[in-house]
């Protein structure tokens, strides 16, 4: 028998039972219930804070990914340059191909 539906149902029952305890701070709840004009600013504040909190992990991941991509690309270009100067004919052929790929990437970035 699959226990996943039973666990989900038990979690739903627990969430419903403790929902009244998770209403947030009493002042916020009361100001929203009384249609206070400052409640609009409160809702907008919650909106922007949630938006920024949700966007931050993706921003950090994108920044780190870009950094590592550029680091690997720089290492490949350095390896190609050093193998070009080594005198090994196989390394020279590989370096020439890598150099052509690097030039092609630069041209694509400029376009």
TINU-488729 format. One record per atom (N, C-alpha, C, O): atom name; residue in one letter; z negated, x, y negated; residue number from 1. Coordinates in nm, 2 decimals. Last residue first. Layout:
TINU-488729
a_r_zz_xx_yy_k
CA_A_Z_X_Y_NUM
...
END
This chain:
TINU-488729
a_r_zz_xx_yy_k
N_X_3.24_2.84_-4.01_111
CA_X_3.33_2.72_-4.02_111
C_X_3.26_2.60_-4.05_111
O_X_3.32_2.49_-4.07_111
N_X_3.05_3.02_-3.95_110
CA_X_3.10_3.02_-4.09_110
C_X_3.19_2.90_-4.11_110
O_X_3.21_2.86_-4.23_110
N_X_3.00_2.98_-3.69_109
CA_X_2.89_2.95_-3.78_109
C_X_2.95_2.94_-3.92_109
O_X_2.90_2.87_-4.01_109
N_X_3.23_3.07_-3.57_108
CA_X_3.20_2.93_-3.56_108
C_X_3.09_2.89_-3.66_108
O_X_3.09_2.78_-3.71_108
N_X_3.22_3.34_-3.63_107
CA_X_3.32_3.26_-3.69_107
C_X_3.29_3.11_-3.69_107
O_X_3.32_3.04_-3.78_107
N_X_3.00_3.41_-3.47_106
CA_X_2.99_3.43_-3.62_106
C_X_3.09_3.34_-3.69_106
O_X_3.07_3.28_-3.79_106
N_X_3.11_3.37_-3.22_105
CA_X_2.99_3.29_-3.26_105
C_X_2.98_3.29_-3.42_105
O_X_2.95_3.19_-3.48_105
N_X_3.31_3.57_-3.22_104
CA_X_3.35_3.43_-3.21_104
C_X_3.23_3.33_-3.26_104
O_X_3.26_3.23_-3.33_104
N_X_3.14_3.79_-3.22_103
CA_X_3.23_3.76_-3.33_103
C_X_3.28_3.62_-3.34_103
O_X_3.29_3.56_-3.44_103
N_X_3.02_3.76_-2.97_102
CA_X_2.94_3.76_-3.09_102
C_X_3.02_3.73_-3.22_102
O_X_2.98_3.66_-3.30_102
N_X_3.25_3.78_-2.80_101
CA_X_3.17_3.66_-2.80_101
C_X_3.08_3.65_-2.93_101
O_X_3.07_3.54_-2.99_101
N_X_3.31_4.05_-2.86_100
CA_X_3.41_3.94_-2.89_100
C_X_3.34_3.80_-2.90_100
O_X_3.37_3.72_-2.98_100
N_X_3.08_4.17_-2.76_99
CA_X_3.11_4.18_-2.90_99
C_X_3.21_4.07_-2.94_99
O_X_3.20_4.02_-3.05_99
N_X_3.11_4.11_-2.49_98
CA_X_3.00_4.05_-2.56_98
C_X_3.02_4.06_-2.71_98
O_X_2.98_3.97_-2.78_98
N_X_3.34_4.26_-2.43_97
CA_X_3.34_4.11_-2.42_97
C_X_3.23_4.05_-2.49_97
O_X_3.25_3.94_-2.56_97
N_X_3.25_4.51_-2.49_96
CA_X_3.36_4.46_-2.57_96
C_X_3.37_4.31_-2.55_96
O_X_3.39_4.24_-2.65_96
N_X_3.05_4.53_-2.30_95
CA_X_3.01_4.53_-2.44_95
C_X_3.12_4.48_-2.53_95
O_X_3.10_4.41_-2.62_95
N_X_3.20_4.54_-2.07_94
CA_X_3.10_4.43_-2.09_94
C_X_3.07_4.42_-2.24_94
O_X_3.05_4.31_-2.29_94
N_X_3.34_4.78_-2.11_93
CA_X_3.41_4.65_-2.09_93
C_X_3.32_4.53_-2.12_93
O_X_3.36_4.44_-2.18_93
N_X_3.12_4.96_-2.13_92
CA_X_3.21_4.94_-2.25_92
C_X_3.29_4.81_-2.24_92
O_X_3.31_4.74_-2.34_92
N_X_3.01_4.94_-1.88_91
CA_X_2.93_4.89_-1.99_91
C_X_3.02_4.87_-2.11_91
O_X_3.00_4.78_-2.19_91
N_X_3.22_5.07_-1.74_90
CA_X_3.19_4.93_-1.71_90
C_X_3.10_4.86_-1.82_90
O_X_3.12_4.75_-1.86_90
N_X_3.22_5.32_-1.86_89
CA_X_3.33_5.24_-1.87_89
C_X_3.31_5.09_-1.84_89
O_X_3.36_5.00_-1.91_89
N_X_2.96_5.46_-2.05_88
CA_X_2.99_5.40_-1.92_88
C_X_3.11_5.30_-1.94_88
O_X_3.10_5.21_-2.02_88
N_X_2.90_5.54_-2.31_87
CA_X_3.00_5.61_-2.24_87
C_X_3.03_5.56_-2.10_87
O_X_3.12_5.61_-2.03_87
N_X_2.72_5.42_-2.49_86
CA_X_2.67_5.49_-2.37_86
C_X_2.77_5.57_-2.30_86
O_X_2.73_5.67_-2.23_86
N_X_2.79_5.25_-2.70_85
CA_X_2.78_5.40_-2.73_85
C_X_2.73_5.48_-2.61_85
O_X_2.71_5.60_-2.62_85
N_X_2.79_5.01_-2.59_84
CA_X_2.91_5.05_-2.64_84
C_X_2.91_5.20_-2.67_84
O_X_3.01_5.27_-2.65_84
N_X_2.52_4.96_-2.54_83
CA_X_2.61_4.99_-2.43_83
C_X_2.74_5.04_-2.47_83
O_X_2.81_5.11_-2.39_83
N_X_2.43_4.91_-2.80_82
CA_X_2.39_5.03_-2.74_82
C_X_2.47_5.07_-2.61_82
O_X_2.49_5.18_-2.59_82
N_X_2.56_4.67_-2.86_81
CA_X_2.59_4.78_-2.94_81
C_X_2.54_4.91_-2.87_81
O_X_2.61_5.02_-2.89_81
N_X_2.46_4.50_-2.66_80
CA_X_2.60_4.53_-2.67_80
C_X_2.63_4.65_-2.75_80
O_X_2.72_4.73_-2.71_80
N_X_2.19_4.51_-2.74_79
CA_X_2.23_4.56_-2.61_79
C_X_2.38_4.59_-2.60_79
O_X_2.42_4.69_-2.55_79
N_X_2.21_4.37_-2.98_78
CA_X_2.16_4.51_-2.98_78
C_X_2.20_4.58_-2.85_78
O_X_2.23_4.70_-2.85_78
N_X_2.29_4.12_-2.90_77
CA_X_2.38_4.20_-2.99_77
C_X_2.34_4.35_-2.99_77
O_X_2.42_4.44_-2.99_77
N_X_2.07_4.05_-2.75_76
CA_X_2.20_4.06_-2.68_76
C_X_2.29_4.14_-2.77_76
O_X_2.37_4.23_-2.72_76
N_X_1.87_4.04_-2.95_75
CA_X_1.86_4.13_-2.84_75
C_X_1.99_4.16_-2.77_75
O_X_2.02_4.27_-2.73_75
N_X_1.97_3.83_-3.10_74
CA_X_1.96_3.96_-3.16_74
C_X_1.95_4.07_-3.06_74
O_X_2.01_4.17_-3.07_74
N_X_1.94_3.62_-2.92_73
CA_X_2.07_3.65_-2.97_73
C_X_2.07_3.79_-3.03_73
O_X_2.17_3.87_-3.01_73
N_X_1.66_3.61_-2.89_72
CA_X_1.75_3.65_-2.77_72
C_X_1.89_3.69_-2.82_72
O_X_1.95_3.78_-2.77_72
N_X_1.59_3.54_-3.15_71
CA_X_1.54_3.66_-3.10_71
C_X_1.63_3.71_-2.98_71
O_X_1.66_3.82_-2.97_71
N_X_1.72_3.29_-3.18_70
CA_X_1.76_3.40_-3.27_70
C_X_1.71_3.53_-3.21_70
O_X_1.78_3.63_-3.22_70
N_X_1.57_3.15_-2.99_69
CA_X_1.71_3.16_-2.98_69
C_X_1.76_3.28_-3.06_69
O_X_1.84_3.35_-3.01_69
N_X_1.31_3.17_-3.09_68
CA_X_1.34_3.24_-2.97_68
C_X_1.49_3.25_-2.94_68
O_X_1.53_3.35_-2.89_68
N_X_1.34_3.01_-3.33_67
CA_X_1.30_3.15_-3.34_67
C_X_1.33_3.23_-3.21_67
O_X_1.39_3.34_-3.22_67
N_X_1.42_2.76_-3.22_66
CA_X_1.51_2.83_-3.31_66
C_X_1.47_2.98_-3.32_66
O_X_1.56_3.07_-3.31_66
N_X_1.18_2.70_-3.09_65
CA_X_1.30_2.71_-3.01_65
C_X_1.41_2.79_-3.09_65
O_X_1.48_2.88_-3.04_65
N_X_1.00_2.68_-3.30_64
CA_X_0.98_2.79_-3.20_64
C_X_1.11_2.81_-3.12_64
O_X_1.14_2.92_-3.09_64
N_X_1.11_2.46_-3.44_63
CA_X_1.09_2.59_-3.50_63
C_X_1.08_2.70_-3.40_63
O_X_1.14_2.81_-3.42_63
N_X_1.09_2.26_-3.24_62
CA_X_1.22_2.30_-3.30_62
C_X_1.21_2.43_-3.36_62
O_X_1.31_2.51_-3.35_62
N_X_0.81_2.24_-3.21_61
CA_X_0.90_2.28_-3.10_61
C_X_1.04_2.32_-3.15_61
O_X_1.09_2.42_-3.09_61
N_X_0.73_2.16_-3.47_60
CA_X_0.69_2.29_-3.42_60
C_X_0.78_2.33_-3.30_60
O_X_0.81_2.45_-3.29_60
N_X_0.86_1.91_-3.48_59
CA_X_0.89_2.01_-3.58_59
C_X_0.85_2.15_-3.53_59
O_X_0.93_2.25_-3.54_59
N_X_0.74_1.78_-3.27_58
CA_X_0.88_1.80_-3.26_58
C_X_0.92_1.91_-3.36_58
O_X_1.01_1.99_-3.33_58
N_X_0.47_1.77_-3.37_57
CA_X_0.50_1.84_-3.24_57
C_X_0.65_1.87_-3.23_57
O_X_0.69_1.98_-3.18_57
N_X_0.51_1.61_-3.62_56
CA_X_0.47_1.75_-3.61_56
C_X_0.50_1.82_-3.48_56
O_X_0.55_1.93_-3.49_56
N_X_0.57_1.34_-3.60_55
CA_X_0.68_1.43_-3.62_55
C_X_0.64_1.58_-3.60_55
O_X_0.72_1.66_-3.57_55
N_X_0.32_1.21_-3.57_54
CA_X_0.42_1.21_-3.46_54
C_X_0.53_1.31_-3.48_54
O_X_0.58_1.36_-3.38_54
N_X_0.20_1.27_-3.82_53
CA_X_0.14_1.32_-3.69_53
C_X_0.24_1.31_-3.58_53
O_X_0.23_1.40_-3.49_53
N_X_0.38_1.14_-3.99_52
CA_X_0.37_1.28_-4.00_52
C_X_0.30_1.34_-3.87_52
O_X_0.34_1.44_-3.82_52
N_X_0.33_0.87_-3.91_51
CA_X_0.47_0.93_-3.90_51
C_X_0.46_1.08_-3.90_51
O_X_0.53_1.14_-3.82_51
N_X_0.06_0.84_-3.96_50
CA_X_0.11_0.83_-3.82_50
C_X_0.25_0.89_-3.81_50
O_X_0.27_0.96_-3.71_50
N_X_0.07_0.86_-4.24_49
CA_X_-0.01_0.96_-4.16_49
C_X_0.03_0.95_-4.01_49
O_X_0.04_1.06_-3.95_49
N_X_0.23_0.65_-4.32_48
CA_X_0.28_0.78_-4.34_48
C_X_0.20_0.88_-4.26_48
O_X_0.26_0.98_-4.21_48
N_X_0.08_0.42_-4.22_47
CA_X_0.21_0.44_-4.18_47
C_X_0.26_0.59_-4.20_47
O_X_0.31_0.65_-4.10_47
N_X_-0.17_0.45_-4.37_46
CA_X_-0.17_0.46_-4.22_46
C_X_-0.02_0.49_-4.17_46
O_X_-0.01_0.57_-4.08_46
N_X_-0.06_0.41_-4.62_45
CA_X_-0.12_0.54_-4.59_45
C_X_-0.13_0.56_-4.44_45
O_X_-0.10_0.67_-4.39_45
N_X_0.02_0.15_-4.60_44
CA_X_0.12_0.25_-4.63_44
C_X_0.07_0.39_-4.59_44
O_X_0.14_0.47_-4.54_44
N_X_-0.23_0.03_-4.57_43
CA_X_-0.13_0.01_-4.47_43
C_X_-0.02_0.12_-4.48_43
O_X_0.02_0.18_-4.38_43
N_X_-0.34_0.09_-4.82_42
CA_X_-0.40_0.14_-4.70_42
C_X_-0.30_0.13_-4.58_42
O_X_-0.30_0.23_-4.50_42
N_X_-0.17_-0.04_-5.00_41
CA_X_-0.18_0.10_-5.00_41
C_X_-0.24_0.16_-4.88_41
O_X_-0.20_0.27_-4.83_41
N_X_-0.25_-0.30_-4.92_40
CA_X_-0.11_-0.26_-4.91_40
C_X_-0.10_-0.11_-4.91_40
O_X_-0.03_-0.05_-4.83_40
N_X_-0.51_-0.32_-5.00_39
CA_X_-0.48_-0.31_-4.85_39
C_X_-0.34_-0.27_-4.83_39
O_X_-0.31_-0.21_-4.73_39
N_X_-0.55_-0.37_-5.26_38
CA_X_-0.54_-0.23_-5.22_38
C_X_-0.51_-0.21_-5.07_38
O_X_-0.49_-0.10_-5.02_38
N_X_-0.56_-0.65_-5.27_37
CA_X_-0.44_-0.58_-5.31_37
C_X_-0.43_-0.43_-5.28_37
O_X_-0.32_-0.38_-5.26_37
N_X_-0.69_-0.81_-4.97_36
CA_X_-0.72_-0.72_-5.09_36
C_X_-0.59_-0.65_-5.13_36
O_X_-0.51_-0.60_-5.05_36
N_X_-0.71_-1.01_-4.77_35
CA_X_-0.59_-0.99_-4.85_35
C_X_-0.62_-0.91_-4.98_35
O_X_-0.57_-0.95_-5.09_35
N_X_-0.93_-1.00_-4.61_34
CA_X_-0.95_-1.07_-4.74_34
C_X_-0.82_-1.06_-4.82_34
O_X_-0.83_-1.10_-4.94_34
N_X_-0.85_-0.84_-4.40_33
CA_X_-0.87_-0.98_-4.37_33
C_X_-0.88_-1.06_-4.50_33
O_X_-0.85_-1.18_-4.50_33
N_X_-0.85_-0.58_-4.51_32
CA_X_-0.72_-0.64_-4.46_32
C_X_-0.74_-0.79_-4.44_32
O_X_-0.64_-0.87_-4.47_32
N_X_-1.12_-0.55_-4.56_31
CA_X_-1.03_-0.55_-4.67_31
C_X_-0.89_-0.61_-4.63_31
O_X_-0.83_-0.68_-4.71_31
N_X_-1.22_-0.56_-4.29_30
CA_X_-1.26_-0.66_-4.39_30
C_X_-1.16_-0.67_-4.51_30
O_X_-1.13_-0.78_-4.55_30
N_X_-1.11_-0.32_-4.18_29
CA_X_-1.08_-0.45_-4.12_29
C_X_-1.11_-0.56_-4.22_29
O_X_-1.04_-0.66_-4.23_29
N_X_-1.22_-0.13_-4.35_28
CA_X_-1.08_-0.14_-4.34_28
C_X_-1.04_-0.28_-4.29_28
O_X_-0.96_-0.35_-4.34_28
N_X_-1.49_-0.16_-4.29_27
CA_X_-1.45_-0.18_-4.42_27
C_X_-1.29_-0.20_-4.43_27
O_X_-1.25_-0.28_-4.50_27
N_X_-1.52_-0.10_-4.01_26
CA_X_-1.54_-0.24_-4.06_26
C_X_-1.49_-0.26_-4.20_26
O_X_-1.44_-0.37_-4.23_26
N_X_-1.27_0.09_-3.85_25
CA_X_-1.38_0.09_-3.93_25
C_X_-1.40_-0.05_-3.99_25
O_X_-1.30_-0.12_-4.02_25
N_X_-1.16_-0.05_-3.53_24
CA_X_-1.15_0.05_-3.64_24
C_X_-1.27_0.03_-3.73_24
O_X_-1.37_-0.03_-3.69_24
N_X_-1.18_-0.19_-3.30_23
CA_X_-1.12_-0.26_-3.42_23
C_X_-1.10_-0.16_-3.54_23
O_X_-1.04_-0.20_-3.64_23
N_X_-1.27_-0.16_-3.04_22
CA_X_-1.17_-0.06_-3.09_22
C_X_-1.11_-0.12_-3.22_22
O_X_-0.99_-0.09_-3.24_22
N_X_-1.43_-0.36_-2.94_21
CA_X_-1.50_-0.24_-2.99_21
C_X_-1.40_-0.14_-3.06_21
O_X_-1.45_-0.05_-3.13_21
N_X_-1.24_-0.54_-2.86_20
CA_X_-1.32_-0.58_-2.97_20
C_X_-1.39_-0.46_-3.03_20
O_X_-1.42_-0.45_-3.15_20
N_X_-1.14_-0.41_-2.63_19
CA_X_-1.05_-0.42_-2.75_19
C_X_-1.14_-0.46_-2.87_19
O_X_-1.10_-0.41_-2.98_19
N_X_-1.26_-0.40_-2.39_18
CA_X_-1.32_-0.31_-2.49_18
C_X_-1.24_-0.32_-2.62_18
O_X_-1.26_-0.24_-2.71_18
N_X_-1.12_-0.58_-2.23_17
CA_X_-1.26_-0.60_-2.24_17
C_X_-1.32_-0.52_-2.36_17
O_X_-1.42_-0.56_-2.42_17
N_X_-0.86_-0.48_-2.23_16
CA_X_-0.89_-0.61_-2.29_16
C_X_-1.04_-0.63_-2.32_16
O_X_-1.08_-0.69_-2.42_16
N_X_-0.90_-0.24_-2.09_15
CA_X_-0.85_-0.24_-2.23_15
C_X_-0.88_-0.37_-2.30_15
O_X_-0.92_-0.37_-2.42_15
N_X_-0.98_-0.34_-1.84_14
CA_X_-1.07_-0.26_-1.92_14
C_X_-1.03_-0.26_-2.07_14
O_X_-1.11_-0.27_-2.15_14
N_X_-0.74_-0.47_-1.77_13
CA_X_-0.86_-0.54_-1.78_13
C_X_-0.96_-0.47_-1.86_13
O_X_-1.03_-0.53_-1.94_13
N_X_-0.56_-0.24_-1.76_12
CA_X_-0.54_-0.35_-1.85_12
C_X_-0.66_-0.44_-1.87_12
O_X_-0.69_-0.48_-1.99_12
N_X_-0.67_-0.10_-1.55_11
CA_X_-0.67_-0.04_-1.68_11
C_X_-0.65_-0.15_-1.79_11
O_X_-0.70_-0.14_-1.90_11
N_X_-0.62_-0.28_-1.34_10
CA_X_-0.76_-0.24_-1.37_10
C_X_-0.77_-0.18_-1.51_10
O_X_-0.86_-0.21_-1.59_10
N_X_-0.34_-0.27_-1.34_9
CA_X_-0.41_-0.39_-1.36_9
C_X_-0.55_-0.37_-1.41_9
O_X_-0.60_-0.43_-1.50_9
N_X_-0.30_0.00_-1.27_8
CA_X_-0.25_-0.05_-1.40_8
C_X_-0.32_-0.18_-1.44_8
O_X_-0.36_-0.20_-1.55_8
N_X_-0.41_0.00_-1.01_7
CA_X_-0.47_0.09_-1.12_7
C_X_-0.43_0.04_-1.26_7
O_X_-0.51_0.04_-1.35_7
N_X_-0.24_-0.17_-0.88_6
CA_X_-0.38_-0.20_-0.89_6
C_X_-0.45_-0.12_-1.00_6
O_X_-0.53_-0.18_-1.07_6
N_X_0.01_-0.03_-0.90_5
CA_X_-0.01_-0.16_-0.97_5
C_X_-0.16_-0.20_-0.98_5
O_X_-0.20_-0.26_-1.08_5
N_X_-0.06_0.21_-0.75_4
CA_X_-0.03_0.21_-0.89_4
C_X_-0.04_0.08_-0.96_4
O_X_-0.10_0.07_-1.07_4
N_X_-0.10_0.20_-0.48_3
CA_X_-0.22_0.18_-0.57_3
C_X_-0.19_0.18_-0.71_3
O_X_-0.27_0.14_-0.80_3
N_X_0.08_0.05_-0.22_2
CA_X_0.09_0.13_-0.34_2
C_X_-0.03_0.10_-0.44_2
O_X_-0.05_-0.02_-0.47_2
N_X_0.00_0.08_0.12_1
CA_X_0.00_0.00_0.00_1
C_X_0.00_0.09_-0.12_1
O_X_-0.07_0.19_-0.13_1
END
